[in-house]
Amino acid sequence: MKVIRHRTAPTPFGCRWCGEQAGRHGHSYVRSRGMHDWERPTNDQIKARMRARRAARKHGGTS
């Protein structure tokens, strides 16, 4: 079963594992990682999120 966590790309600096912003994160659980604290996303994740959000804006999506 495929789980869709976000309908739009997470903010570029959202948690590496779940995409939640640092200020709202706390101690969270995701099936792929388990319990975790906020962790900085990789540079590749940041770049991919920025590109996805830009593409969504160009095509009328919301981010």
PyMOL Python script that loads the backbone (N, CA, C, O; Angstrom):
from pymol import cmd

cmd.read_pdbstr("""\
ATOM      1  N   MET A   1       0.835  -1.182   0.000  1.00  0.00           N
ATOM      2  CA  MET A   1       0.000   0.000   0.000  1.00  0.00           C
ATOM      3  C   MET A   1       0.883   1.250   0.000  1.00  0.00           C
ATOM      4  O   MET A   1       1.777   1.380   0.837  1.00  0.00           O
ATOM      5  N   LYS A   2       0.638   2.150  -0.919  1.00  0.00           N
ATOM      6  CA  LYS A   2       1.404   3.388  -1.012  1.00  0.00           C
ATOM      7  C   LYS A   2       0.774   4.438  -0.103  1.00  0.00           C
ATOM      8  O   LYS A   2      -0.433   4.677  -0.159  1.00  0.00           O
ATOM      9  N   VAL A   3       1.598   5.059   0.730  1.00  0.00           N
ATOM     10  CA  VAL A   3       1.133   6.094   1.636  1.00  0.00           C
ATOM     11  C   VAL A   3       1.540   7.442   1.077  1.00  0.00           C
ATOM     12  O   VAL A   3       2.714   7.665   0.780  1.00  0.00           O
ATOM     13  N   ILE A   4       0.583   8.339   0.931  1.00  0.00           N
ATOM     14  CA  ILE A   4       0.873   9.690   0.469  1.00  0.00           C
ATOM     15  C   ILE A   4       0.917  10.583   1.697  1.00  0.00           C
ATOM     16  O   ILE A   4      -0.110  10.841   2.326  1.00  0.00           O
ATOM     17  N   ARG A   5       2.102  11.049   2.032  1.00  0.00           N
ATOM     18  CA  ARG A   5       2.276  11.875   3.225  1.00  0.00           C
ATOM     19  C   ARG A   5       1.879  13.321   2.958  1.00  0.00           C
ATOM     20  O   ARG A   5       1.250  13.956   3.805  1.00  0.00           O
ATOM     21  N   HIS A   6       2.241  13.850   1.787  1.00  0.00           N
ATOM     22  CA  HIS A   6       1.981  15.251   1.455  1.00  0.00           C
ATOM     23  C   HIS A   6       1.327  15.334   0.087  1.00  0.00           C
ATOM     24  O   HIS A   6       1.768  14.684  -0.861  1.00  0.00           O
ATOM     25  N   ARG A   7       0.289  16.125  -0.013  1.00  0.00           N
ATOM     26  CA  ARG A   7      -0.338  16.350  -1.322  1.00  0.00           C
ATOM     27  C   ARG A   7       0.491  17.329  -2.144  1.00  0.00           C
ATOM     28  O   ARG A   7       0.431  17.317  -3.374  1.00  0.00           O
ATOM     29  N   THR A   8       1.262  18.174  -1.471  1.00  0.00           N
ATOM     30  CA  THR A   8       2.196  19.079  -2.133  1.00  0.00           C
ATOM     31  C   THR A   8       3.573  18.846  -1.518  1.00  0.00           C
ATOM     32  O   THR A   8       3.693  18.217  -0.467  1.00  0.00           O
ATOM     33  N   ALA A   9       4.592  19.349  -2.170  1.00  0.00           N
ATOM     34  CA  ALA A   9       5.950  19.163  -1.651  1.00  0.00           C
ATOM     35  C   ALA A   9       6.095  19.826  -0.284  1.00  0.00           C
ATOM     36  O   ALA A   9       5.563  20.915  -0.070  1.00  0.00           O
ATOM     37  N   PRO A  10       6.805  19.187   0.640  1.00  0.00           N
ATOM     38  CA  PRO A  10       7.051  19.819   1.945  1.00  0.00           C
ATOM     39  C   PRO A  10       7.886  21.083   1.775  1.00  0.00           C
ATOM     40  O   PRO A  10       8.521  21.280   0.739  1.00  0.00           O
ATOM     41  N   THR A  11       7.882  21.928   2.784  1.00  0.00           N
ATOM     42  CA  THR A  11       8.739  23.106   2.720  1.00  0.00           C
ATOM     43  C   THR A  11      10.181  22.637   2.544  1.00  0.00           C
ATOM     44  O   THR A  11      10.544  21.570   3.039  1.00  0.00           O
ATOM     45  N   PRO A  12      11.000  23.408   1.854  1.00  0.00           N
ATOM     46  CA  PRO A  12      12.363  22.962   1.573  1.00  0.00           C
ATOM     47  C   PRO A  12      13.158  22.531   2.804  1.00  0.00           C
ATOM     48  O   PRO A  12      13.956  21.597   2.732  1.00  0.00           O
ATOM     49  N   PHE A  13      12.946  23.200   3.921  1.00  0.00           N
ATOM     50  CA  PHE A  13      13.703  22.853   5.119  1.00  0.00           C
ATOM     51  C   PHE A  13      12.872  22.075   6.128  1.00  0.00           C
ATOM     52  O   PHE A  13      13.174  22.095   7.321  1.00  0.00           O
ATOM     53  N   GLY A  14      11.824  21.386   5.666  1.00  0.00           N
ATOM     54  CA  GLY A  14      11.077  20.490   6.535  1.00  0.00           C
ATOM     55  C   GLY A  14      11.943  19.289   6.898  1.00  0.00           C
ATOM     56  O   GLY A  14      12.962  19.041   6.252  1.00  0.00           O
ATOM     57  N   CYS A  15      11.554  18.562   7.903  1.00  0.00           N
ATOM     58  CA  CYS A  15      12.309  17.404   8.388  1.00  0.00           C
ATOM     59  C   CYS A  15      12.717  16.470   7.246  1.00  0.00           C
ATOM     60  O   CYS A  15      11.957  16.240   6.306  1.00  0.00           O
ATOM     61  N   ARG A  16      13.905  15.955   7.353  1.00  0.00           N
ATOM     62  CA  ARG A  16      14.420  15.018   6.353  1.00  0.00           C
ATOM     63  C   ARG A  16      13.504  13.811   6.181  1.00  0.00           C
ATOM     64  O   ARG A  16      13.347  13.309   5.068  1.00  0.00           O
ATOM     65  N   TRP A  17      12.902  13.342   7.263  1.00  0.00           N
ATOM     66  CA  TRP A  17      12.140  12.101   7.233  1.00  0.00           C
ATOM     67  C   TRP A  17      10.649  12.283   6.989  1.00  0.00           C
ATOM     68  O   TRP A  17      10.027  11.466   6.311  1.00  0.00           O
ATOM     69  N   CYS A  18      10.066  13.360   7.541  1.00  0.00           N
ATOM     70  CA  CYS A  18       8.603  13.502   7.417  1.00  0.00           C
ATOM     71  C   CYS A  18       8.158  14.810   6.789  1.00  0.00           C
ATOM     72  O   CYS A  18       6.984  14.953   6.446  1.00  0.00           O
ATOM     73  N   GLY A  19       9.061  15.769   6.629  1.00  0.00           N
ATOM     74  CA  GLY A  19       8.725  17.028   5.978  1.00  0.00           C
ATOM     75  C   GLY A  19       8.152  18.096   6.891  1.00  0.00           C
ATOM     76  O   GLY A  19       7.910  19.216   6.440  1.00  0.00           O
ATOM     77  N   GLU A  20       7.931  17.787   8.147  1.00  0.00           N
ATOM     78  CA  GLU A  20       7.344  18.753   9.085  1.00  0.00           C
ATOM     79  C   GLU A  20       8.351  19.850   9.419  1.00  0.00           C
ATOM     80  O   GLU A  20       9.551  19.593   9.510  1.00  0.00           O
ATOM     81  N   GLN A  21       7.855  21.078   9.601  1.00  0.00           N
ATOM     82  CA  GLN A  21       8.729  22.188   9.949  1.00  0.00           C
ATOM     83  C   GLN A  21       9.306  22.001  11.350  1.00  0.00           C
ATOM     84  O   GLN A  21       8.664  21.410  12.218  1.00  0.00           O
ATOM     85  N   ALA A  22      10.509  22.503  11.563  1.00  0.00           N
ATOM     86  CA  ALA A  22      11.218  22.311  12.831  1.00  0.00           C
ATOM     87  C   ALA A  22      10.417  22.829  14.025  1.00  0.00           C
ATOM     88  O   ALA A  22      10.353  22.158  15.055  1.00  0.00           O
ATOM     89  N   GLY A  23       9.813  23.993  13.908  1.00  0.00           N
ATOM     90  CA  GLY A  23       9.089  24.599  15.012  1.00  0.00           C
ATOM     91  C   GLY A  23       7.845  23.836  15.441  1.00  0.00           C
ATOM     92  O   GLY A  23       7.376  24.011  16.566  1.00  0.00           O
ATOM     93  N   ARG A  24       7.305  22.996  14.570  1.00  0.00           N
ATOM     94  CA  ARG A  24       6.091  22.243  14.872  1.00  0.00           C
ATOM     95  C   ARG A  24       6.351  20.747  14.999  1.00  0.00           C
ATOM     96  O   ARG A  24       5.404  19.973  15.141  1.00  0.00           O
ATOM     97  N   HIS A  25       7.601  20.324  14.951  1.00  0.00           N
ATOM     98  CA  HIS A  25       7.918  18.913  14.792  1.00  0.00           C
ATOM     99  C   HIS A  25       7.767  18.071  16.052  1.00  0.00           C
ATOM    100  O   HIS A  25       6.958  17.145  16.072  1.00  0.00           O
ATOM    101  N   GLY A  26       8.510  18.364  17.079  1.00  0.00           N
ATOM    102  CA  GLY A  26       8.502  17.508  18.265  1.00  0.00           C
ATOM    103  C   GLY A  26       9.111  16.149  17.958  1.00  0.00           C
ATOM    104  O   GLY A  26       9.968  16.029  17.083  1.00  0.00           O
ATOM    105  N   HIS A  27       8.669  15.130  18.678  1.00  0.00           N
ATOM    106  CA  HIS A  27       9.145  13.758  18.485  1.00  0.00           C
ATOM    107  C   HIS A  27       8.075  13.047  17.663  1.00  0.00           C
ATOM    108  O   HIS A  27       6.961  12.848  18.147  1.00  0.00           O
ATOM    109  N   SER A  28       8.393  12.665  16.436  1.00  0.00           N
ATOM    110  CA  SER A  28       7.394  12.153  15.502  1.00  0.00           C
ATOM    111  C   SER A  28       7.693  10.729  15.053  1.00  0.00           C
ATOM    112  O   SER A  28       8.812  10.235  15.191  1.00  0.00           O
ATOM    113  N   TYR A  29       6.669  10.089  14.517  1.00  0.00           N
ATOM    114  CA  TYR A  29       6.807   8.724  14.013  1.00  0.00           C
ATOM    115  C   TYR A  29       6.418   8.679  12.547  1.00  0.00           C
ATOM    116  O   TYR A  29       5.384   9.217  12.151  1.00  0.00           O
ATOM    117  N   VAL A  30       7.248   8.039  11.751  1.00  0.00           N
ATOM    118  CA  VAL A  30       6.901   7.681  10.377  1.00  0.00           C
ATOM    119  C   VAL A  30       7.328   6.236  10.181  1.00  0.00           C
ATOM    120  O   VAL A  30       8.344   5.796  10.719  1.00  0.00           O
ATOM    121  N   ARG A  31       6.556   5.521   9.420  1.00  0.00           N
ATOM    122  CA  ARG A  31       6.815   4.085   9.248  1.00  0.00           C
ATOM    123  C   ARG A  31       8.206   3.809   8.685  1.00  0.00           C
ATOM    124  O   ARG A  31       8.854   2.839   9.079  1.00  0.00           O
ATOM    125  N   SER A  32       8.666   4.652   7.769  1.00  0.00           N
ATOM    126  CA  SER A  32       9.964   4.404   7.132  1.00  0.00           C
ATOM    127  C   SER A  32      11.154   4.662   8.053  1.00  0.00           C
ATOM    128  O   SER A  32      12.236   4.122   7.819  1.00  0.00           O
ATOM    129  N   ARG A  33      10.978   5.464   9.080  1.00  0.00           N
ATOM    130  CA  ARG A  33      12.094   5.838   9.959  1.00  0.00           C
ATOM    131  C   ARG A  33      11.843   5.472  11.424  1.00  0.00           C
ATOM    132  O   ARG A  33      12.790   5.268  12.183  1.00  0.00           O
ATOM    133  N   GLY A  34      10.590   5.391  11.816  1.00  0.00           N
ATOM    134  CA  GLY A  34      10.262   5.163  13.215  1.00  0.00           C
ATOM    135  C   GLY A  34      10.214   6.488  13.964  1.00  0.00           C
ATOM    136  O   GLY A  34       9.983   7.540  13.368  1.00  0.00           O
ATOM    137  N   MET A  35      10.433   6.430  15.279  1.00  0.00           N
ATOM    138  CA  MET A  35      10.432   7.643  16.091  1.00  0.00           C
ATOM    139  C   MET A  35      11.689   8.443  15.763  1.00  0.00           C
ATOM    140  O   MET A  35      12.782   7.890  15.648  1.00  0.00           O
ATOM    141  N   HIS A  36      11.511   9.752  15.616  1.00  0.00           N
ATOM    142  CA  HIS A  36      12.649  10.590  15.268  1.00  0.00           C
ATOM    143  C   HIS A  36      12.401  12.024  15.700  1.00  0.00           C
ATOM    144  O   HIS A  36      11.257  12.452  15.857  1.00  0.00           O
ATOM    145  N   ASP A  37      13.479  12.753  15.888  1.00  0.00           N
ATOM    146  CA  ASP A  37      13.428  14.193  16.102  1.00  0.00           C
ATOM    147  C   ASP A  37      13.668  14.852  14.752  1.00  0.00           C
ATOM    148  O   ASP A  37      14.073  14.198  13.791  1.00  0.00           O
ATOM    149  N   TRP A  38      13.411  16.164  14.690  1.00  0.00           N
ATOM    150  CA  TRP A  38      13.620  16.874  13.435  1.00  0.00           C
ATOM    151  C   TRP A  38      15.067  16.721  13.006  1.00  0.00           C
ATOM    152  O   TRP A  38      15.989  16.824  13.816  1.00  0.00           O
ATOM    153  N   GLU A  39      15.247  16.476  11.727  1.00  0.00           N
ATOM    154  CA  GLU A  39      16.586  16.370  11.166  1.00  0.00           C
ATOM    155  C   GLU A  39      16.634  17.169   9.870  1.00  0.00           C
ATOM    156  O   GLU A  39      15.706  17.119   9.062  1.00  0.00           O
ATOM    157  N   ARG A  40      17.725  17.904   9.681  1.00  0.00           N
ATOM    158  CA  ARG A  40      17.876  18.726   8.484  1.00  0.00           C
ATOM    159  C   ARG A  40      17.830  17.837   7.247  1.00  0.00           C
ATOM    160  O   ARG A  40      18.452  16.775   7.213  1.00  0.00           O
ATOM    161  N   PRO A  41      17.084  18.280   6.225  1.00  0.00           N
ATOM    162  CA  PRO A  41      17.053  17.505   4.987  1.00  0.00           C
ATOM    163  C   PRO A  41      18.395  17.585   4.263  1.00  0.00           C
ATOM    164  O   PRO A  41      19.181  18.506   4.487  1.00  0.00           O
ATOM    165  N   THR A  42      18.642  16.616   3.401  1.00  0.00           N
ATOM    166  CA  THR A  42      19.868  16.638   2.615  1.00  0.00           C
ATOM    167  C   THR A  42      19.783  17.764   1.589  1.00  0.00           C
ATOM    168  O   THR A  42      18.694  18.248   1.281  1.00  0.00           O
ATOM    169  N   ASN A  43      20.913  18.170   1.072  1.00  0.00           N
ATOM    170  CA  ASN A  43      20.917  19.209   0.040  1.00  0.00           C
ATOM    171  C   ASN A  43      20.104  18.772  -1.176  1.00  0.00           C
ATOM    172  O   ASN A  43      19.422  19.595  -1.788  1.00  0.00           O
ATOM    173  N   ASP A  44      20.165  17.499  -1.530  1.00  0.00           N
ATOM    174  CA  ASP A  44      19.369  16.995  -2.657  1.00  0.00           C
ATOM    175  C   ASP A  44      17.872  17.078  -2.365  1.00  0.00           C
ATOM    176  O   ASP A  44      17.086  17.403  -3.255  1.00  0.00           O
ATOM    177  N   GLN A  45      17.472  16.786  -1.126  1.00  0.00           N
ATOM    178  CA  GLN A  45      16.059  16.898  -0.769  1.00  0.00           C
ATOM    179  C   GLN A  45      15.595  18.348  -0.843  1.00  0.00           C
ATOM    180  O   GLN A  45      14.512  18.631  -1.354  1.00  0.00           O
ATOM    181  N   ILE A  46      16.408  19.262  -0.336  1.00  0.00           N
ATOM    182  CA  ILE A  46      16.054  20.686  -0.369  1.00  0.00           C
ATOM    183  C   ILE A  46      15.855  21.132  -1.812  1.00  0.00           C
ATOM    184  O   ILE A  46      14.862  21.783  -2.135  1.00  0.00           O
ATOM    185  N   LYS A  47      16.798  20.781  -2.677  1.00  0.00           N
ATOM    186  CA  LYS A  47      16.714  21.163  -4.086  1.00  0.00           C
ATOM    187  C   LYS A  47      15.479  20.554  -4.753  1.00  0.00           C
ATOM    188  O   LYS A  47      14.777  21.243  -5.493  1.00  0.00           O
ATOM    189  N   ALA A  48      15.206  19.276  -4.500  1.00  0.00           N
ATOM    190  CA  ALA A  48      14.043  18.609  -5.096  1.00  0.00           C
ATOM    191  C   ALA A  48      12.738  19.239  -4.611  1.00  0.00           C
ATOM    192  O   ALA A  48      11.811  19.422  -5.400  1.00  0.00           O
ATOM    193  N   ARG A  49      12.659  19.568  -3.343  1.00  0.00           N
ATOM    194  CA  ARG A  49      11.451  20.199  -2.799  1.00  0.00           C
ATOM    195  C   ARG A  49      11.229  21.577  -3.406  1.00  0.00           C
ATOM    196  O   ARG A  49      10.099  21.941  -3.730  1.00  0.00           O
ATOM    197  N   MET A  50      12.304  22.341  -3.561  1.00  0.00           N
ATOM    198  CA  MET A  50      12.187  23.667  -4.170  1.00  0.00           C
ATOM    199  C   MET A  50      11.717  23.556  -5.617  1.00  0.00           C
ATOM    200  O   MET A  50      10.869  24.330  -6.061  1.00  0.00           O
ATOM    201  N   ARG A  51      12.262  22.605  -6.340  1.00  0.00           N
ATOM    202  CA  ARG A  51      11.857  22.419  -7.739  1.00  0.00           C
ATOM    203  C   ARG A  51      10.402  21.959  -7.843  1.00  0.00           C
ATOM    204  O   ARG A  51       9.666  22.413  -8.719  1.00  0.00           O
ATOM    205  N   ALA A  52       9.993  21.070  -6.959  1.00  0.00           N
ATOM    206  CA  ALA A  52       8.610  20.576  -6.981  1.00  0.00           C
ATOM    207  C   ALA A  52       7.631  21.694  -6.660  1.00  0.00           C
ATOM    208  O   ALA A  52       6.585  21.801  -7.301  1.00  0.00           O
ATOM    209  N   ARG A  53       7.952  22.521  -5.688  1.00  0.00           N
ATOM    210  CA  ARG A  53       7.070  23.630  -5.330  1.00  0.00           C
ATOM    211  C   ARG A  53       6.993  24.655  -6.456  1.00  0.00           C
ATOM    212  O   ARG A  53       5.922  25.195  -6.734  1.00  0.00           O
ATOM    213  N   ARG A  54       8.125  24.924  -7.105  1.00  0.00           N
ATOM    214  CA  ARG A  54       8.140  25.858  -8.232  1.00  0.00           C
ATOM    215  C   ARG A  54       7.295  25.314  -9.384  1.00  0.00           C
ATOM    216  O   ARG A  54       6.525  26.054  -9.997  1.00  0.00           O
ATOM    217  N   ALA A  55       7.439  24.025  -9.673  1.00  0.00           N
ATOM    218  CA  ALA A  55       6.657  23.409 -10.755  1.00  0.00           C
ATOM    219  C   ALA A  55       5.166  23.461 -10.441  1.00  0.00           C
ATOM    220  O   ALA A  55       4.351  23.694 -11.334  1.00  0.00           O
ATOM    221  N   ALA A  56       4.810  23.247  -9.189  1.00  0.00           N
ATOM    222  CA  ALA A  56       3.393  23.284  -8.805  1.00  0.00           C
ATOM    223  C   ALA A  56       2.822  24.687  -9.008  1.00  0.00           C
ATOM    224  O   ALA A  56       1.683  24.838  -9.451  1.00  0.00           O
ATOM    225  N   ARG A  57       3.607  25.705  -8.686  1.00  0.00           N
ATOM    226  CA  ARG A  57       3.140  27.093  -8.884  1.00  0.00           C
ATOM    227  C   ARG A  57       2.941  27.387 -10.358  1.00  0.00           C
ATOM    228  O   ARG A  57       1.974  28.051 -10.733  1.00  0.00           O
ATOM    229  N   LYS A  58       3.851  26.897 -11.205  1.00  0.00           N
ATOM    230  CA  LYS A  58       3.748  27.142 -12.652  1.00  0.00           C
ATOM    231  C   LYS A  58       2.514  26.470 -13.243  1.00  0.00           C
ATOM    232  O   LYS A  58       1.933  26.973 -14.204  1.00  0.00           O
ATOM    233  N   HIS A  59       2.110  25.330 -12.670  1.00  0.00           N
ATOM    234  CA  HIS A  59       0.991  24.578 -13.205  1.00  0.00           C
ATOM    235  C   HIS A  59      -0.297  24.792 -12.413  1.00  0.00           C
ATOM    236  O   HIS A  59      -1.236  24.003 -12.520  1.00  0.00           O
ATOM    237  N   GLY A  60      -0.336  25.845 -11.630  1.00  0.00           N
ATOM    238  CA  GLY A  60      -1.572  26.179 -10.921  1.00  0.00           C
ATOM    239  C   GLY A  60      -1.799  25.412  -9.644  1.00  0.00           C
ATOM    240  O   GLY A  60      -2.867  25.535  -9.044  1.00  0.00           O
ATOM    241  N   GLY A  61      -0.822  24.614  -9.198  1.00  0.00           N
ATOM    242  CA  GLY A  61      -0.967  23.896  -7.940  1.00  0.00           C
ATOM    243  C   GLY A  61      -0.697  24.814  -6.773  1.00  0.00           C
ATOM    244  O   GLY A  61      -0.317  25.970  -6.958  1.00  0.00           O
ATOM    245  N   THR A  62      -0.893  24.305  -5.571  1.00  0.00           N
ATOM    246  CA  THR A  62      -0.628  25.091  -4.376  1.00  0.00           C
ATOM    247  C   THR A  62       0.498  24.478  -3.595  1.00  0.00           C
ATOM    248  O   THR A  62       0.626  23.256  -3.530  1.00  0.00           O
ATOM    249  N   SER A  63       1.305  25.308  -3.008  1.00  0.00           N
ATOM    250  CA  SER A  63       2.416  24.842  -2.153  1.00  0.00           C
ATOM    251  C   SER A  63       2.610  25.787  -1.023  1.00  0.00           C
ATOM    252  O   SER A  63       3.491  25.579  -0.189  1.00  0.00           O
TER     253      SER A  63
END
""", "prot")
cmd.dss("prot")
cmd.show_as("cartoon", "prot")
cmd.util.cbc("prot")
cmd.orient("prot")
